[in-house]
Amino acid sequence: MKRVGIIGSGVAGVTLLKALVDQTLAKNSSKRNKLNLEIVLIERGRNFFDTFAESPSSNPVVVIHNPVTSRAEYQYFCNEGIKTMSSWIASLEEKFKTKVAHKTGLLHLPKNIHEQKKWQDIFDKNSFYQQNIVGKSVLNKYLKKNTNSDVGIWDPNGFWLSPRKFLLLCLRDVTRVFNKGAKILMGTEVRKIKVLEKGVLLTVRTSDSDSEVFFDKVIIATGSKTEELFNRNSLYLGKKDYSGKTLKLFTNSGQLSRFTIPEEYRRFFPDFIFCKGGYVTPLIKGAIYSGSSYDKIKNEDSFLIDKNNKYNYARMCDIYDKFNTNIDVSYYRSERCTSSDKLPVVGKIGNRLESNLYIFSALASRGFSYSPLLAEILAGEIISEIFDPSVKYEAASNRFNQLVNPFRPV
Ligand SMILES: Cc1cc2nc3c(=O)[nH]c(=O)nc-3n(C[C@H](O)[C@H](O)[C@H](O)COP(=O)(O)OP(=O)(O)OC[C@H]3O[C@@H](n4cnc5c(N)ncnc54)[C@H](O)[C@@H]3O)c2cc1C
């Protein structure tokens, strides 16, 4: 039997767990000698409520849509990621007879005149956007007022979902089909990571006591805590002729605001998602979510929180601004982890080709767009290394593998 440990139960860890299980089952269905795999998801939050209170993967809402970007490869990557995410959602909806994605469509406007100019240039160069471009008259019709923008995007496939529901359904799916092979250790913090000749030894802390656990392979999916874990364990991405390349990630605090909309104003809000340097959801149980504003530093100062709520409120007022009563506001703050080129960092790390340590991090502001796609790619690499070690895995030829490779110059 082989044991795989995944550190972190955010969208990276949970989607990887599901992809590993799905691929193991697919392989086993066609083999006489079944693969024997145990996968352990290790989460320091004491329970899901504890975890949900902090991590960005459990915000009350996430929005999925294509970015307007001059980086054609990034645009393609996001689009393929959204396709994979959509197919996962469709399968979960079918299995559990429930609704996960709210496919409202999304209206995307440039932040300002400077961004509008950039967008026009992007539209000229990338035909992907052509079918979704809308002009001023359509924008005015959608928003029922005169807008400053001359151009925008109507993305009919834009949708929102509850990330908590998505993650819990992924976990239910895993336990339904793989009950003995998957374990979830809550309230367990990984303190030390020791890479051995064969395998990885983790020192974990549960209820104030430390113990050691051995795994054949370990994946670090710890979001904004990844760099701290690397530094504490003096881990490097590895040499691979880049002599001791270190991991450089950036952390921002993001804030999402929830505005309770009194009954008399609800009819002024559209039933689609509005996006302008951040998003405004349609009404969800009597409230509108607007976000996200970001701070470069981690700071829970009430002045800063208030400033961000005002900023998010102003975005909502792009839709309706004639309230004559105070709107009740609450907020959610969490950390976002990014690499310098804003692309995820995913793959094997360490100095040796046969290293058993992997990273799945830096999902930035679109983790829910591309986590299932990346999980499928990484799971393919891990499963093939465990069960077909003699066959050289062709991951390097995968277009996205190059894009998110930890050894790229970031
Ligand atoms: C305000 C805000 C709004 C956002 N909106 C969107 C959106 O609309 N659409 C979208 O696609 N994305 C959005 N994102 C981005 C998205 O939320 C992230 O990309 C994604 O959640 C990152 O997931 P992750 O699994 O990498 O990390 P995390 O969600 O941070 O999960 C990491 C987990 O690892 C655990 N952990 C850490 N260290 C240890 C340890 N040593 N031992 C055990 N466990 C550990 C943590 O407790 C945590 O549960 C938003 C982000 C923010 C901050």
The ligand as an SDF file (V2000), in Angstrom:
LIG
                    3D

 53 58  0  0  0  0  0  0  0  0999 V2000
  -11.3920   38.1080   -0.4160 C   0  0  0  0  0  0  0  0  0  0  0  0
  -11.1270   37.0560   -1.4530 C   0  0  0  0  0  0  0  0  0  0  0  0
  -12.0580   36.8570   -2.4900 C   0  0  0  0  0  0  0  0  0  0  0  0
  -11.8370   35.8740   -3.4520 C   0  0  0  0  0  0  0  0  0  0  0  0
  -12.7670   35.6790   -4.4580 N   0  0  0  0  0  0  0  0  0  0  0  0
  -12.5770   34.6780   -5.3710 C   0  0  0  0  0  0  0  0  0  0  0  0
  -13.5320   34.4450   -6.3890 C   0  0  0  0  0  0  0  0  0  0  0  0
  -14.5590   35.1250   -6.4850 O   0  0  0  0  0  0  0  0  0  0  0  0
  -13.2940   33.4390   -7.2840 N   0  0  0  0  0  0  0  0  0  0  0  0
  -12.1690   32.6360   -7.2030 C   0  0  0  0  0  0  0  0  0  0  0  0
  -12.0010   31.7220   -8.0230 O   0  0  0  0  0  0  0  0  0  0  0  0
  -11.2380   32.8590   -6.2390 N   0  0  0  0  0  0  0  0  0  0  0  0
  -11.4210   33.8560   -5.3320 C   0  0  0  0  0  0  0  0  0  0  0  0
  -10.4680   34.1020   -4.3900 N   0  0  0  0  0  0  0  0  0  0  0  0
   -9.2580   33.2840   -4.3960 C   0  0  0  0  0  0  0  0  0  0  0  0
   -9.4860   31.8870   -3.8010 C   0  0  0  0  0  0  0  0  0  0  0  0
  -10.2560   32.0240   -2.6500 O   0  0  0  0  0  0  0  0  0  0  0  0
   -8.1220   31.2740   -3.5300 C   0  0  0  0  0  0  0  0  0  0  0  0
   -7.4010   31.1870   -4.7370 O   0  0  0  0  0  0  0  0  0  0  0  0
   -8.2340   29.8610   -2.9530 C   0  0  0  0  0  0  0  0  0  0  0  0
   -9.1950   29.8030   -1.9410 O   0  0  0  0  0  0  0  0  0  0  0  0
   -6.8970   29.3810   -2.4260 C   0  0  0  0  0  0  0  0  0  0  0  0
   -7.0680   28.0540   -2.0040 O   0  0  0  0  0  0  0  0  0  0  0  0
   -5.9050   27.2040   -1.3350 P   0  0  0  0  0  0  0  0  0  0  0  0
   -6.4520   25.8450   -1.1170 O   0  0  0  0  0  0  0  0  0  0  0  0
   -4.6430   27.3580   -2.1050 O   0  0  0  0  0  0  0  0  0  0  0  0
   -5.5930   27.9210    0.0620 O   0  0  0  0  0  0  0  0  0  0  0  0
   -6.4810   28.0950    1.3970 P   0  0  0  0  0  0  0  0  0  0  0  0
   -7.9080   28.2790    1.0980 O   0  0  0  0  0  0  0  0  0  0  0  0
   -5.7920   29.1500    2.1980 O   0  0  0  0  0  0  0  0  0  0  0  0
   -6.3420   26.6990    2.1410 O   0  0  0  0  0  0  0  0  0  0  0  0
   -5.1640   26.3050    2.7840 C   0  0  0  0  0  0  0  0  0  0  0  0
   -5.5370   25.3960    3.9580 C   0  0  0  0  0  0  0  0  0  0  0  0
   -4.3310   24.8880    4.5170 O   0  0  0  0  0  0  0  0  0  0  0  0
   -4.4560   24.8700    5.9210 C   0  0  0  0  0  0  0  0  0  0  0  0
   -3.1000   24.8940    6.4890 N   0  0  0  0  0  0  0  0  0  0  0  0
   -2.1780   25.9060    6.3760 C   0  0  0  0  0  0  0  0  0  0  0  0
   -1.0200   25.5540    6.9910 N   0  0  0  0  0  0  0  0  0  0  0  0
   -1.2230   24.3020    7.5010 C   0  0  0  0  0  0  0  0  0  0  0  0
   -0.3970   23.3950    8.2400 C   0  0  0  0  0  0  0  0  0  0  0  0
    0.8730   23.7070    8.5740 N   0  0  0  0  0  0  0  0  0  0  0  0
   -0.9210   22.1870    8.6150 N   0  0  0  0  0  0  0  0  0  0  0  0
   -2.1980   21.8360    8.2730 C   0  0  0  0  0  0  0  0  0  0  0  0
   -3.0120   22.6670    7.5750 N   0  0  0  0  0  0  0  0  0  0  0  0
   -2.5420   23.8740    7.1870 C   0  0  0  0  0  0  0  0  0  0  0  0
   -5.2680   26.1280    6.2320 C   0  0  0  0  0  0  0  0  0  0  0  0
   -5.8880   26.0450    7.5010 O   0  0  0  0  0  0  0  0  0  0  0  0
   -6.2660   26.1350    5.0650 C   0  0  0  0  0  0  0  0  0  0  0  0
   -7.4630   25.4330    5.3850 O   0  0  0  0  0  0  0  0  0  0  0  0
  -10.6540   35.0910   -3.4080 C   0  0  0  0  0  0  0  0  0  0  0  0
   -9.7060   35.2990   -2.3950 C   0  0  0  0  0  0  0  0  0  0  0  0
   -9.9370   36.2640   -1.4140 C   0  0  0  0  0  0  0  0  0  0  0  0
   -8.9220   36.4580   -0.3340 C   0  0  0  0  0  0  0  0  0  0  0  0
  1  2  1  0
  2  3  1  0
  2 52  2  0
  3  4  2  0
  4  5  1  0
  4 50  1  0
  5  6  2  0
  6  7  1  0
  6 13  1  0
  7  8  2  0
  7  9  1  0
  9 10  1  0
 10 11  2  0
 10 12  1  0
 12 13  2  0
 13 14  1  0
 14 15  1  0
 14 50  1  0
 15 16  1  0
 16 17  1  0
 16 18  1  0
 18 19  1  0
 18 20  1  0
 20 21  1  0
 20 22  1  0
 22 23  1  0
 23 24  1  0
 24 25  2  0
 24 26  1  0
 24 27  1  0
 27 28  1  0
 28 29  2  0
 28 30  1  0
 28 31  1  0
 31 32  1  0
 32 33  1  0
 33 34  1  0
 33 48  1  0
 34 35  1  0
 35 36  1  0
 35 46  1  0
 36 37  1  0
 36 45  1  0
 37 38  2  0
 38 39  1  0
 39 40  1  0
 39 45  2  0
 40 41  1  0
 40 42  2  0
 42 43  1  0
 43 44  2  0
 44 45  1  0
 46 47  1  0
 46 48  1  0
 48 49  1  0
 50 51  2  0
 51 52  1  0
 52 53  1  0
M  END
$$$$
